[in-house]
């Protein structure tokens, strides 16, 4: 399934930037310069923990933890426990059914 997603004809092959409500094609250099400028400014104004690192996606290849190294060098950031989907699902279930108290998984055998 991941192979089909990565190789889909709709897959973007170049960066786009929204300017005056329209997406325009920009260079990779401009894109990375914009990102670098923005993360430097965020860190300067609010500190490194103003960034939330969400590392919960389908790509588990060789570069899986490269972002961890980057953010450690950045000065540390906020990290999620679990995933955004998992937390949202638990919250929705709580709103629908109330708190769910149950036994510990170790108690199943008993």
NORQUIDA-V989402 format. One record per residue. RES is the residue in one small letter. SS is DSSP state (H for helix, E for strand, - for the rest). D_CENTER is the distance of its C-alpha to the mean C-alpha in Angstrom with 1 decimal. Layout:
# NORQUIDA-V989402
[[RES	SS	D_CENTER] [RES	SS	D_CENTER]]
This chain:
# NORQUIDA-V989402
[[x	-	20.0] [x	H	17.2] [x	H	20.1] [x	H	21.0] [x	H	17.6] [x	H	17.4] [x	-	21.0] [x	-	21.2] [x	-	23.5] [x	-	21.1] [x	-	18.5] [x	-	18.2] [x	-	19.9] [x	-	19.9] [x	-	18.0] [x	E	18.9] [x	E	19.3] [x	E	20.5] [x	E	23.9] [x	-	26.3] [x	-	24.5] [x	E	24.7] [x	E	22.2] [x	E	23.9] [x	E	23.4] [x	-	22.8] [x	-	23.0] [x	H	20.4] [x	H	22.1] [x	H	21.8] [x	H	18.1] [x	H	17.4] [x	H	20.0] [x	H	18.4] [x	H	15.0] [x	H	17.1] [x	H	19.2] [x	H	16.6] [x	H	14.9] [x	H	18.5] [x	H	19.6] [x	H	16.9] [x	H	17.8] [x	H	21.5] [x	H	21.5] [x	H	19.4] [x	-	18.7] [x	H	15.8] [x	H	14.6] [x	H	13.9] [x	-	10.4] [x	E	7.8] [x	E	5.8] [x	-	3.1] [x	-	4.9] [x	-	6.2] [x	-	7.3] [x	-	11.0] [x	-	11.5] [x	-	13.5] [x	-	15.8] [x	-	17.3] [x	-	14.4] [x	-	12.1] [x	-	12.4] [x	H	13.1] [x	H	10.2] [x	H	11.6] [x	H	14.9] [x	H	13.8] [x	H	12.5] [x	H	15.6] [x	H	17.7] [x	H	16.2] [x	-	17.5] [x	-	15.0] [x	-	12.2] [x	E	11.3] [x	E	9.9] [x	-	9.4] [x	-	12.3] [x	-	12.0] [x	-	9.2] [x	H	8.7] [x	H	11.2] [x	H	13.5] [x	H	13.9] [x	H	14.5] [x	H	17.0] [x	H	18.8] [x	H	19.2] [x	H	20.6] [x	H	22.8] [x	H	24.1] [x	H	24.9] [x	H	26.7] [x	H	28.5] [x	-	28.5] [x	-	27.6] [x	-	27.9] [x	-	29.8] [x	-	30.7] [x	-	32.0] [x	-	30.2] [x	H	29.4] [x	H	32.1] [x	H	34.6] [x	-	34.4] [x	-	37.2] [x	-	39.4]]
